[in-house]
């Protein structure tokens, strides 16, 4: 079988298409024919040895797949050959024609659902539902400010925020992205300038955030961007608001903690991978909710671009460029 492999640390251009042996599932595992693989920001980091863990090389990046069951390992119940699934693979391996997944981590994908969209669902929407429901305790009628609102998790935050009854303000960096945020259901959109910011520009951005979220401030702020955008956004938070730290493509910010005192607000980390492993029951409840919303049309993964396996490196490069609206997916079958 073919796989797109990382043989040494480096950017997407270092990945090479190679032949690998056919995989055999062990106890509790399924071998699947991969239909599609969603590209996520950890894929950018892991090939450069900048992620939390460093798999043994060579390895195929990609941790979010849809596939068809080809072989079933011992001690597996409830699965049969030919069934379709969604799976998150903690050790990667998705950019390959075959993958081995834990049966307990796989979720059945109905024949009525698109496997390309399915490969763009669980990572971004799962992160976001965990963030807004578990960490942010978002309530109906509250104001949700979403930074980077045209990316995969940003659009998910708009749709899930609306499904949860929030007033959603989407912050983006271009008119094209503002249109995508509006299409996803945002009540208001704002276009912010690109950083880095000096002191005056930071204050101006804070005033812009405050103007858009209203006098009471944003009850929940969803920040998958970080960098120089974080402090201006935090200054626009409501009394006892919740600031959700999701990611840092613009850099790791340094927040003045006096703001948390003045607003009696919380800064809360969102580590979906840790949640996924520590509370699998709650994770499955979240996925069941997402599948229900997907079927009802309340959410729908937006696909920015689809690539073939041999161009998987270009897919990762596109994601790292921060020009993506929605998700990038590699389709294999």
Buried (B, 14 or more C-beta within 10 A) or exposed (E): BBBBBBEEEEEBEBBEBBEBEEBEBEEBBBBBBBBBBBBBBBBBBBBBBEBEEEBEEBBBBBBBBBBBBBBBBEEBEEBEEEBBBBBBBBEBBBBBBBBBBBBEBBBEBEEEBBBBBBBBBBBBBBBBBBBBBBBBEBEEEBBBBBBBBBBBBBBBBBBBBBBBEBBBBBBBBBEEBBBBBBEBBBBBBBBBEEBEBEEEBBBBBBEBBBEBBBEEBBBBBBBBBBBBBBBBBBBBBBEEBBBBBBBBBBBEBEBEEEBBEEBEBBBBEBBBBEBBEEBEEBBEEBBEBBBEBBEEEBBBBBBBBBBEBEBBBBBBBBBBEBBBBBBBBBBBE
